[in-house]
């Protein structure tokens, strides 16, 4: 059994939608995974996330997973890579290869003006779907394709080879996809009041969650705090949640 100083937890950094930071000043959806008090992974780095990292974590974690290229998930990546490299700090950036290709060609294009290759700014990690990759010797992730307008990938995180946390990323309602996520006892899902072909709505997610009472489920991606669902369990910026295994 792991001691308290090595327990796994996540920190909510933001729950914003595409326009939330731009129009309301609140951070985009992102979480950080922690082992004990050490943050080992930042999941997404959209508008407002760096300030949230500095507020709730005190730093930007060494490894950043980018689920997809939309601005509320990747907008601050080029600035952060340049700034941290300028301070002699090399971050690791992980992305599924299709996401990585778009990020390198479009999101990180502005770094070309420096005349330096991307390798001067970070260590890049290709993370193919369904192949587990190690964040730390203890913690690993397996990416899963979400149902979204462009390639987007959630994940299942493993603690010593046991599923511990699933993160859905941006996705429309997809029971087949949810079935893959719900192998983990703790699940974070994107949802909002009105769904569409890219994002689930509260009612559909609630129906699926009701049929899986053994899982602990949190809702993110809903926008501002006043837009949080009333009948489910939303997370809010600054929340710290300790992860537990499913009761036997």
C-alpha positions as CSV (number, residue, x, y, z in Angstrom):
1,X,0.0,0.0,0.0
2,X,1.3,3.4,-0.9
3,X,1.9,5.9,2.0
4,X,0.2,9.3,2.1
5,X,3.2,11.1,0.8
6,X,3.0,9.0,-2.4
7,X,-0.8,8.9,-2.9
8,X,-2.2,9.8,-6.3
9,X,-4.5,12.8,-6.7
10,X,-5.5,15.4,-9.3
11,X,-5.8,19.1,-9.1
12,X,-8.5,20.9,-11.1
13,X,-7.0,24.0,-12.8
14,X,-9.9,25.1,-14.9
15,X,-13.3,24.0,-16.4
16,X,-13.6,26.5,-19.2
17,X,-15.1,26.0,-22.6
18,X,-13.8,27.4,-25.9
19,X,-14.8,31.1,-25.2
20,X,-14.7,31.0,-21.4
21,X,-11.2,32.6,-20.9
22,X,-11.6,35.0,-23.8
23,X,-15.0,36.4,-22.6
24,X,-15.0,35.6,-18.8
25,X,-11.3,35.5,-17.8
26,X,-11.6,32.0,-16.2
27,X,-9.2,29.2,-17.1
28,X,-9.8,26.6,-19.8
29,X,-10.3,22.9,-18.8
30,X,-7.1,21.3,-17.4
31,X,-6.0,19.1,-14.6
32,X,-2.6,18.1,-13.1
33,X,-1.8,14.7,-11.7
34,X,0.1,14.4,-8.5
35,X,2.2,11.8,-6.8
36,X,2.2,12.9,-3.2
37,X,2.8,16.6,-3.4
38,X,4.7,16.4,-6.7
39,X,2.9,17.3,-9.9
40,X,4.0,14.9,-12.5
41,X,1.7,15.7,-15.5
42,X,-0.2,18.7,-16.8
43,X,-3.2,17.7,-19.0
44,X,-3.8,20.5,-21.5
45,X,-2.5,24.0,-21.7
46,X,-5.2,26.2,-23.2
47,X,-6.1,29.8,-22.4
48,X,-5.5,30.8,-18.8
49,X,-3.9,27.5,-17.7
50,X,-0.4,28.8,-17.0
51,X,-1.8,31.4,-14.5
52,X,-3.8,28.6,-12.9
53,X,-0.7,26.4,-12.6
54,X,1.1,29.3,-10.9
55,X,-1.8,29.8,-8.6
56,X,-2.7,26.3,-7.6
57,X,0.6,24.4,-8.2
58,X,3.3,27.0,-7.9
59,X,4.9,25.9,-11.2
60,X,4.2,24.3,-14.6
61,X,4.8,20.5,-14.4
62,X,7.7,19.0,-16.4
63,X,5.4,16.9,-18.6
64,X,2.5,18.3,-20.6
65,X,-0.1,16.1,-22.4
66,X,-2.0,17.9,-25.1
67,X,-5.3,16.1,-25.9
68,X,-6.0,18.1,-29.1
69,X,-5.2,21.3,-30.9
70,X,-8.2,23.5,-30.0
71,X,-7.2,26.8,-28.4
72,X,-8.8,26.0,-25.0
73,X,-6.5,23.0,-24.8
74,X,-3.3,24.1,-26.5
75,X,-3.1,27.9,-26.9
76,X,-0.4,28.7,-24.4
77,X,2.0,25.9,-25.5
78,X,4.3,27.9,-27.8
79,X,4.8,30.7,-25.3
80,X,5.5,28.4,-22.5
81,X,8.0,26.3,-24.4
82,X,9.9,29.5,-25.5
83,X,9.8,31.0,-22.0
84,X,10.8,27.9,-20.2
85,X,13.6,27.1,-22.7
86,X,14.8,30.7,-22.2
87,X,15.1,29.9,-18.5
88,X,17.1,26.8,-19.3
89,X,14.3,24.4,-18.6
90,X,13.2,21.8,-21.1
91,X,9.7,20.5,-20.8
92,X,8.4,17.2,-22.2
93,X,5.4,17.4,-24.5
94,X,3.3,14.3,-25.1
95,X,0.6,14.0,-27.8
96,X,-0.9,11.3,-30.0
97,X,1.0,11.5,-33.3
98,X,-2.0,12.9,-35.3
99,X,-2.4,15.6,-32.7
100,X,1.3,16.2,-32.6
101,X,1.5,16.7,-36.3
102,X,-1.2,19.4,-36.2
103,X,0.4,21.1,-33.2
104,X,3.9,21.2,-34.8
105,X,2.6,22.5,-38.1
106,X,0.1,25.1,-36.8
107,X,0.2,25.7,-33.1
108,X,3.9,25.9,-32.8
109,X,4.6,27.6,-36.1
110,X,5.5,30.8,-34.4
111,X,8.6,29.2,-32.9
112,X,10.0,29.0,-36.5
113,X,10.8,32.7,-36.3
114,X,13.5,31.9,-33.7
115,X,15.5,29.9,-36.3
116,X,15.8,27.0,-33.8
117,X,14.3,23.5,-34.2
118,X,11.6,22.3,-31.9
119,X,14.1,20.1,-30.2
120,X,15.7,23.2,-28.8
121,X,12.5,23.9,-26.9
122,X,11.3,20.6,-25.6
123,X,11.5,16.8,-25.6
124,X,8.6,15.5,-27.8
125,X,6.9,12.2,-26.9
126,X,4.7,10.5,-29.5
127,X,2.0,8.5,-27.6
128,X,0.1,6.2,-30.1
129,X,-3.4,5.3,-29.2
130,X,-3.9,2.2,-27.0
131,X,-0.2,1.9,-26.2
132,X,0.7,2.6,-22.6
133,X,3.5,5.1,-22.0
134,X,5.2,5.9,-18.7
135,X,4.9,9.3,-17.0
136,X,6.8,8.0,-13.9
137,X,8.0,4.5,-13.0
138,X,4.7,4.1,-11.2
139,X,2.2,6.0,-13.4
140,X,1.4,5.2,-17.0
141,X,-1.2,6.4,-19.5
142,X,-3.1,4.8,-22.4
143,X,-4.7,7.1,-24.9
144,X,-8.2,6.6,-26.3
145,X,-9.8,8.3,-29.3
146,X,-12.7,10.6,-28.2
147,X,-15.6,11.6,-30.4
148,X,-14.7,15.1,-31.4
149,X,-14.5,17.4,-34.5
150,X,-10.7,16.7,-34.9
151,X,-8.4,14.1,-33.4
152,X,-8.8,14.3,-29.7
153,X,-7.7,11.7,-27.1
154,X,-8.7,11.0,-23.5
155,X,-6.8,8.5,-21.5
156,X,-6.8,5.8,-18.8
157,X,-4.1,6.3,-16.2
158,X,-2.6,3.3,-14.5
159,X,-1.1,3.0,-11.0
160,X,1.3,0.1,-11.0
161,X,-0.6,-1.4,-13.9
162,X,-4.0,-1.0,-12.3
163,X,-6.4,1.5,-13.8
164,X,-6.9,4.4,-11.4
165,X,-8.2,7.4,-13.4
166,X,-9.9,8.1,-16.8
167,X,-10.0,11.5,-18.4
168,X,-12.5,11.8,-21.3
169,X,-11.2,15.0,-22.9
170,X,-13.6,16.8,-25.3
171,X,-16.1,14.3,-26.6
172,X,-19.7,13.9,-27.7
173,X,-21.8,11.2,-26.0
174,X,-20.4,7.8,-27.0
175,X,-21.3,4.8,-24.8
176,X,-18.6,2.7,-26.5
177,X,-15.9,5.3,-25.6
178,X,-17.3,5.7,-22.1
179,X,-17.2,1.9,-21.6
180,X,-13.4,2.1,-22.2
181,X,-13.0,4.9,-19.7
182,X,-15.1,3.3,-17.0
183,X,-12.6,0.5,-16.5
184,X,-11.0,3.1,-14.1
185,X,-12.7,3.7,-10.7
186,X,-12.3,7.5,-11.0
187,X,-13.6,9.2,-14.2
188,X,-13.5,12.9,-15.3
189,X,-15.9,13.7,-18.2
190,X,-16.5,16.7,-20.3
191,X,-20.2,17.9,-20.4
192,X,-22.3,21.0,-20.7
193,X,-25.9,22.0,-20.5
194,X,-26.5,21.8,-24.2
195,X,-24.6,19.1,-26.1
196,X,-23.7,18.8,-29.8
197,X,-21.6,16.6,-32.1
198,X,-18.5,17.5,-30.2
199,X,-19.6,17.7,-26.5
200,X,-21.8,15.7,-24.3
201,X,-24.8,17.2,-22.5
202,X,-25.5,16.8,-18.8
203,X,-28.6,14.6,-19.2
204,X,-27.0,12.0,-21.4
205,X,-23.9,11.8,-19.2
206,X,-26.1,11.5,-16.1
207,X,-28.0,8.6,-17.6
208,X,-24.7,6.8,-18.3
209,X,-23.3,7.5,-14.9
210,X,-26.4,6.3,-13.2
211,X,-25.9,2.9,-14.7
212,X,-22.3,2.8,-13.3
213,X,-22.7,3.5,-9.5
214,X,-19.3,1.9,-8.7
215,X,-17.4,4.7,-10.4
216,X,-16.6,8.1,-8.9
217,X,-17.4,10.6,-11.7
218,X,-16.6,14.4,-11.9
219,X,-17.7,16.8,-14.6
220,X,-15.5,19.4,-16.3
221,X,-15.6,21.5,-19.5
222,X,-18.9,23.0,-18.6
223,X,-17.6,26.6,-18.6
224,X,-17.9,29.1,-15.7
225,X,-18.6,27.9,-12.2
226,X,-22.2,29.2,-12.4
227,X,-22.7,26.8,-15.4
228,X,-21.8,23.7,-13.4
229,X,-24.3,20.9,-13.3
230,X,-26.6,20.8,-10.3
231,X,-27.3,17.1,-10.1
232,X,-23.8,15.7,-10.7
233,X,-20.4,16.3,-9.2
234,X,-18.6,19.1,-10.9
235,X,-15.0,20.0,-10.2
236,X,-13.9,23.6,-9.7
237,X,-10.5,25.3,-10.0
238,X,-8.3,24.5,-7.0
239,X,-10.1,21.3,-6.1
240,X,-7.7,18.5,-5.1
241,X,-9.1,15.0,-5.3
242,X,-7.4,11.9,-3.9
243,X,-7.8,8.9,-6.1
244,X,-9.0,5.6,-4.7
245,X,-9.2,2.1,-6.1
246,X,-12.7,0.6,-6.6
247,X,-13.9,-1.2,-3.5
248,X,-13.7,-5.0,-3.9
